[in-house]
C-alpha cells in the first residue's frame, strides 16, 4: 500500500514528466501576407498566459502517436456562442482510462453498457450519476490537453475579413482550387476547426509523430468526399507554417467507432469533448442572456472539473468576442466554490521556457 507521501511524490514526478518545458511562440505562416485573426489571438493570449506563469501544456516528446478528438456546440438558434472543443492525448497513456471506463460502464450503465455519454442526454440517469467518476478518470491518468474555443455568434469570420464579402471570397477560392463547394457558414466553421488544430499541432506535437483525428459526424465532414477535402486543407495549413512539422502519418475518421470494436474507448474520449463543448456553451449563453446561470448537473460538474489542472490533463478555454467592431480574445478560468472531489493536487515549479521560431529545432 502506498503511503500519502510516496503517492504525492509519484504524482508529482508524473506531472513534471508530462509538462512541456520549452514552448515555441508565436506560431506563424511562412507567407507573411497570410493573416489569420484566429492565429493572432491565440498567439497573443498564450504569450500573456506565459507572462503570468500560468501556461501549462502537455509534453508529447516521447509518445509515437497523438490522438485528437473534437466536438462542437452552439448550432441552436438560442445559443449566443459557438464552442469548439479539442482533446489532444498521448496514445500511450490511455490504458488506465480504458480500463477504468470498462468498470464505470459496468457499474452505471448495466444493460445499456454501450450508451453514448453525450451532453444532449445529460438528463439520463446513468450519465448523471457517472459524470464525476468519468471526468476524474480522464483528469489523472492521461497526458493531454482539453482546449475549447468559444466564439461569439456576432463574429462572421476569424479566417477572412470579418464580413460577408470576406466569406464569399473564401468560398470562391475553395471552388477555384478544387476544394469543394461549401455553404459559407459551414466553410467558416470548418476552417475555424482546421486552423485551431493546425496551431495546436505545431505548438504541441513534434515532427516524426503519428496523428489520428476523430471528429464527431458534423456538417463540416458530412461524407467521405467533404472529409477528404477538409483533410487536404489541413495538410495545406500545416505545410504553410514556418518550419512546418513533418508527421509520419496523419489519419482520421468522421464516425465514432462501433462500441463492440472500440477496445480503447475512443468513443468515451470523444465524449469528453462533447460534454465540455455543451457545458461551456450552455454557461456562456445563459450568462449572456442574463438568465439564471444555474446549469444542469452534468454541466455544473464539468465546469467545476475545468477549474483545476489535472495531473496529466491540462485545460484551456479561449473566448473571442466582438466589441465596437474590434475582435478580442481572452482565456477564461473557471473557479470552483469548493474543492473538486477526487482531484489530486501537486506542487509544480514554473520553469517553462519560451523560444522564438528562429531558435526552434525541428
Buried (B, 14 or more C-beta within 10 A) or exposed (E): EEEEEEEBEEBBEBBBEBBBEEBBBBBBBEEEEEEBBBBBBBBBBBBBBBEEEBBBBBBBEEBEBBBBBBBBBBEEEEBBBBBBBBBBBBBEBBEEBBBBBBEBBEEBBEEEEEBBBBBEBBEBEBBBBBBBBBBBBBBBBBBBBBBBBBBBBEBBBBBBBBEEEBBEEBBEEBEEEEBBEBEBEBBBBBBBBBBBBBBBBBBBBBEEBBBBBBBBEBBBBEEEEBBBBBBBBBBEBBEBBBBBBEBEEBEBBBEBBEBEEBEBBBBBBBBBBBBBBBBBBBBBBBEBEEEEEEBBBBBBBBBBBBBBBBBBBBBBBBBBBBEEEEBEBBBBEBEBEEEBEEBBBBEEEEEBEBEEBEEEEE
